[in-house]
Each structure stands twice: as structure tokens, then as C-alpha cells.
Amino acid sequence: MAFAIGVVLFAVGIGVSIALHEAGHMWTAKALGMKVRRYYIGFGPKIFSFRRGETEYGLKAIPAGGFCDIAGMTAIDELAPDEVERAMYRQKTWKRIVVMVGGIAMNFVLGIVLVYTLVLGWGTPDRVTPTTTVQGVVCVSTTQTEDGELAPCSGDGPAAAAGLQTDDIITAVNGEPTEVWSEVVLAIRDSTGSVELTVDRDGVSQTLDVPILQVQRYVIDPDTGAKESTTVGAVGITGGPPPNIMYNPIEAVPETFVFTGDIFVQTGKALVQLPTKVQALWESIFGGERGLDTPMSVVGASVIGGQAVERDDLVTFVGLLASLNFFLGAFNIVPLLPLDGGHIAVTIYERIRNIFRNRRGLPDGAPVNYMKLMPVTYVVIIVFIGFSLLTLTADIVNPIQIYQ
């Protein structure tokens, strides 16, 4: 039941994101004197609509986006007599850009609000303390139950006997550098005999030779996702990411923008790498491993949202919705029609062209003929549809698994 509620809530979150994106276009267009004919969420058959003032508002059956119909978005639009002077393509350059940026800005604003909620409610990771810091030096239990409970143990473990201390930073295992705690765990788990730990203690590097104990543990098979009992190496240390740093409502504001900057960097990398993920998605459909860094559809994102609610993991739920808004905003900046960035690019081109024409004593040129751009636009649309179907298929056949 919790899973279904989570899926619905995440789908609603996506719907709100789309609605606010289109509302950003509508509100800025109305504020700058343009006529907004229709504002709809969804495509396909109309479920209901109502008119308020000169704008028709409505909901359609297919929840795959939305649209804001502004009179005269292009010069090829048919205009009623009262729409001619208010047509978007006849407005000043800055007004047209503001309207197109309005939708993008709404996604960024919503993403920042969600990040602020995360920072205020759950804090952010400690960026100073290395994630390979030893948090405890303990005894080694020889067995573990399937639900994760360790058998009682006492005395010093091999790590303590070898001189390892709490707050030591493990920089390498058997000469291989380690940057996250999971690398330390896996290296020790797969070792036998003894393991060489390179540690940083108060700025001084030293190497400790630590005997390995072979113990029984339940581990997750990376291929099947099944939990199975096996024998692994252990030395008696605990660690992992340091506790999150918590903030009050005022302190959370600057930290929100710092954290948002980190997300923007990751979003930019994801956009650049997007074309390279097509092969990985294709292979995952036919039995290949589905990487956590491969794109997902709104269906896949909603499923993960449902799983997060089911496990009471609201951090993942809110964080995923924030990342989705940042990605949607950044994706729309791409200067290709029919994206907002494509319309912005056309508007800027017209302005630059007219500046040079005016300097030569010529009047402004005619608006760009969108009919000549339609072949390229259709290609972009077909690519988008194909990519969407690819991600949807991958999410159905081989979904991303962030929970084991």
C-alpha cells in the first residue's frame, strides 16, 4: 500500500513540476501584455476545461506534459484581429526571452525549494570529514543472521591488536587508494591472510599489517540481488559516511545554494553524457547490467519514488524530485526546437541579425520562417520520442535498483 501511495505521490510531484513550468510561461506572458489562449496539463482527449478571462484552462487524458498556447508564438500562427498587436513574435526581444525563460525558472525555483526542504529537514553530508574515516575499532563476530544481527563477541579484534585507532583515515588497502568506505569494506572482505592498511593519523601516513579473520556474513549478490550466506574477511572496524550536518532555517539558505551547485554540476555532466547512454540502455533491455547512471523515464522515477516511501526514505524521494526539476529546467535550455532553448536561440538570432541590418541602414528583417525549421524540429521530436520509448522499455524490462 505504501508503495502505491509513493508512486502516486511522485507522479503528482511530476505533474506539479510540469504545471508550474507551463505556468511560468503563462504568468510572464500575461504580465508582459501577451495573450494566453490556452493553458493545459496533459495531451490527447480533453477531460475538462473552463474559461477565466481570455484564457481556457484544462486537463487532458495523457499525462505526458502540458502546453501554454500564447498567441503569435511564431509568425506562422493564425491571429484574431485583437491578437495582432499582442502577438508574441512582435514583442521586444527581452520580453520574448523572459517568457521562454519563465518556465525554466519555475523548475529551478521548485528544485531549490525542495533542496531547502532537504537541507532543513535532514541536513547535508559532511564535506570535510573523509568518508574513509574509522568510526570504531571493535571485536569481530564470527556469524550473522539473515536479518543482519551479529552474534555476540568480546575482546580486541585484529584491527585493534594491529594498532588501528578511531578517527584514522584509511587512504589505501593493499596499496590501492580508497576514496569511499565501501571500497575499504570490499577490499577487506575479499582478502585472506592479512591486509595492508595505509592510514593517515593526524597528518602522518603509516602502514599497518592487519590479520584477516574469515567469518560468515550475508551479502548481496550484485548480479541477482539475492542475499546469500558466504565467508568473508573481517578485521573489526566500523565506518562509513560521517553524520549529516544540521542547519537552522537561516543557516540552511546558503547551504541550499551550495548543495544546489553540486546538483547542477552533476546535472550538467548527465546532460553531456546523455547521448553516450543509448547503447547501455539498449543492452540493459536484452539482459545487460542496468547502471545506476543510466537515464530513466518518469515511470521508472515514480517506481523509485514508491520504493522510497515504502522504506520511509523521504530523503531519496525529495532529492529525486528536486533532481528531476533541475534536469527538466537544464534540458529545456538546449538550443533545439521545440524546446524553450530553441525558441530563445531563434529570438537572439533575430535580434543580432537586426542589429547588423540597422547598422547598414536597413529595416528589421522578417521573423524567422519556422516552416523552414520544421524538418529539423521533426527530427528532434522523433529522437526525443525514440529515447523516451527506450528509457520506458528499460524501466519495465530491467529497472534501476537502488534498494537491495
N, C-alpha and C positions, 0 to 999 in steps of 0.2 A: 504494500500500500504506500509506504514512504517513497519507494522508487517511482511509482506512478505520479505521486504528487510532485516529486522533484522534477520529473520530465515535463510535466505541465507548467510548473513554475518557471523553469528555464525557457520553455517555449514562449511563455508570456513575456519573459525578460527580453527575448529576441524581438518579439512583436513590439514591445515598448521602444526598443532601440531603433527599429525601423520607423515607427510612428514619429519619434522625436526627430529623426533625420529629415523626414519629409516636412515635419512641422517647422524645422529650421529654415527650409526653403520658403515655406508659406509665410511665416511671420516676417521674415526680412523683405519678401516681395511686397506684402501688404504695407509694411512700414515705409517702403520707398515709392509707393504710389502705383504699383503694378496691379493688374487684375489677376486674381487666382480663381480660375473657373471651378476646378475640382480638387479635392483632397481625399484620396482613397488609400486604405490599407488592404493589401492583397490584390490578386488579379483574377481574371475569369468572370464567372457569373456573379452578379450583384446579389448580396444578401439583403442589405437595406441601405437606404440613404436618406438624407434630409438636407434642406437648404436653409442656410442662415446668411442673410445679406445676399451678396452676389456669388457666394461660394457654395458648391454642393459637397457635402461630406458623406462618406460612405465606407462600407466594408464589403469586400469581395471574398469569394469562396476559397481561393488558393492562397494560403499564407506564405507566399514566396517573395514578398517585398511590398512595395507600395509606390505611389506616384503623386506628384503635385503638378497639376496642369496650369501653368502660367501662360496667359495669353501672349502670343508672339514670342515664344522662346527662340524660334528661328524665323527667318524671313519667309519661309515657305508655308507658315501656318496661315490658315484662313482666319480673318479677323472680322468681327462685327464692327459697325461704324463707331460705337462707343469705346472700342478697344484699340483703335489705331494709335492714338497718342500715348496710350499706356502700355503698348506692346513692349515686351522685354528687350527685343533686339534694337529698339530705338532709343533705349536709355543710355546714360553715360556709362563709360567703361567700368568705373568703380562701383556703380550700383549693380551692374550685372555680376561682377565678381563677388560682391558681398552676398548676393542671393545664392550663388552657387556654393560659396564657402559656408553659408549658413547651415546647411545640412551636415557638412563635415564637422563643423564646430560643435554641433549638438552631440555627435558621437564622442568627441574628445571631452566635452564637459561631463557627459554622463559617465564616461570612463574614469575621469578624475574624481567624481563624486563617489563612485564605487571603490576606488583606491583609498580615498579618505576614510570610508567606512571600514576597510580592511585595517588600515594603519591604526585607527582609533580603537577598533574592537579587538584586534589580535596582535598589534604591533608589527614590526618588521625584523627580518633577520639581522643579527649582529654582524656587521661588515668588518669589524676589527679583529675579533677573536677567530683564529683559523679553525676551520671545520674539522681538522685532524687533531685537535687538542684532546688529550686524555682526560676524561672526566672522573674516572675512578679506576683504582687498581684493586682487584677483588680475587676471591678464590675461584676455582674452576669446578663447576658442577659437571658430573660425568654423563647425566642423562637429562632428557627434556620430554615433556608430554606433548601430544599433538596440539593442545591449545596454547602452548608456549611456556608453560610453567616449568621452571628448572628445579631439579632435585636439590635438597639442602647440601651445603658444603661448608668447610671451615678451613682456617689457616691461610697461609700465603699461596698465591698462585705463582706460576713460572715468571710472570712479568715482575711481580713484586720482589721475588727472590733475585732476579737479574738486576734490580735497581731502578726499574721504571717508576716514575712518580706522577701523581696527579698534576695536571697543567703542563706536562711535557707535550711538545708538538711533534708528532711523527711526520717527518719530511720524506722518508723513503722506507720501503720494505724490500730487503734483499737487493738494495741498490736501485730499485725502481721508484722514481718520485711519486708521491701521493699528494693529491690535492683535496680529496673529499674522504670522509670517513668510510664510505662504502668500499673504496679501493683498499683501505687498510684491512677491513674485515675480510674481503675476498682473498687478498694475498695471504693472510694468516690462515684462513680456512683451508686453502689449497696446499699448505705447506706441511712437510713432515720433518722429523728430526729436530731441527732448530731453525729459527728465523732471525735475520739480522735487521734490527730496527735502528734507523738513524733518527735521532731526536734532537730538537732544539730546546735547550733548557736555559732560560734567562739569557738568550742570545748566543749561547755557546753550543756548538754542534758536537754530538758524541754518538758513538755506535755501541749498541748493546746486543749481545748474543743471547737470545731467549729460547729455552727449550719448548718444544711443542708437545702438548698433550692431545691425544686422539680421543675425542668424545662423541657421543651420539647427539645429533640435533635434527630437527625438522627444518628442511629448506624447501624453497620454491623452485621447481624445475622451470628454467627460462623458456623452454620450448613448449611445454604443455600447460604450464601454470599450475600444475598439481603439486600438492605438499607431500613430501616423502621423507622418511627417516633415513639418515645416512651418517657416515662417520666423517668428522671434520676436525681440523686443527683448532686449538684454542690456547690462549696464554693468560687469560684473566684480566682483561681491560674492558672498560666501557667508554663510550664516547658518542660522537655524533654532532650534528649542528648545535651551536650554543642556543640557549633560550632566546626567544624574541625580545627585542627592546620595546617597552610600552611607552605610550605618549599620552599627554593630556590633550584636550581639544585644540589648544593653541600650538603646542609643540608638533601636533600631527599635521599642521598645514605645510610647513616647509618640508617635512619628511615625505608628505604625499607627493610633492613635486619631484623630489629626489628619486623616489620609488617609481614614479611615472616615467621619469627619464630613462631608468633602467628598462622598463617595459617597452618604451619607444625604440630603444636600441635593438631589443630582441625582435620587435615587430618589423623594423626595417630590414633586419637580416632575413626574417621569414619571407618578406616580400621579394627580396632579391633572389632568394633560393627557390621560390615557388616553382619556376619552370623546371628546375632540376629534380623535383619530387615526382614528376609524372611517371617515370619509369618505376620508382619504388612503389607507388600506388598500384600500378598495373601488376607488378609482380606479387604484391600482397593479395590481390584478388585470386591469384592462381597458386596460393599456398606459401608464398614468400613471407618472411617476417615483417610485421607491421611496426614500423618505427614510431616512437613517440613524437618525433619531429615532423611526421608527415601531416599534410593538411587534412582537415575533417569537414564534413558537411554540418549543417545545422542539426540534422538528425543525430549524427554522432556526438555533437556537443551537448545536445539535450539528454542523450543517454548518460553521458558522463555526469551531467548535472543531476540526473536522477540518482545515480550511484552515490554521488557526494551527499545528497540529502539522506539517502538510506543509511549512510555511515556517519551521519551527523558531522560531515566535513564541510562546514559552511565557508571556510577559507577558500577551498578549491572552487566551490560554487560561485562565490562572488568574484574571485580572481579570474575565473574563466570568462564570466560575463563582461568584466572590465576589459580583458584582453580582446574579446570579440569586438567590442566597441572601438577600441584603438585600431584594430585591424581593418574594420569596416571604414573608419574615417581615413586611414592611410591609403587603403586600396582605392578609394574614390578620388584621391589626389592624382593617381596615374593619368597622364595626359592622353587618354584614348576615349573616343566616343564609344558608347553613350554615357560613360562615367562623367561625374561632375568635373573632373580634371580635364576631360576632353573639351567641354564647353568653355572652361576657363582658358584653355590654350587657344581656342578659336577667338575668344574675346580679346586676348592680349595680342594675337596676331593682327586682328583688325585695327587695334589702336596703334601699333607700331607702323603698320602699313600706311595708315592715315597721316601719321606724323611726317613720314617721308614725302607723302604726296603733298601735304600742305606746304612743306618747305620748298617744293618745286612750283608752288603756286596753283596746285591742282586741288579740286574739292575732295571731300572724303569719298573713298571708293564704295561700291555697293557691298552690302552684307555678304559674308561668305555663303556660297551656294551649298547648302547642306546636301542637296541631291547628289552632288559630285563626290561627297564624302560617304555616301551611303554604302558603296561596296566594301570599303574598309570597315565601316561600322558593323555591317552584317558579318564580316569575318570575325571581328572581335566578339560579337554576340554568340556566334557558333562556337568559338573557342571557350567562352565562359560556360555555355550550356554543356559542352562536352566535358569540361573539367568538373563541373558540378555533378554530372552523372557519374563520373569516375570516382569522386570522393564519396558520393552516396553509396555506390556499389561496394566500395572498400569498407565503408562503415557497417554495411549489412553483412558482408561475407567474412570480413576479418577486422572487426572493430579494434580501436586502440584500447589497450588495457592499462589503466593507471593504478588499478587496485588488484591485488593478487589474493 
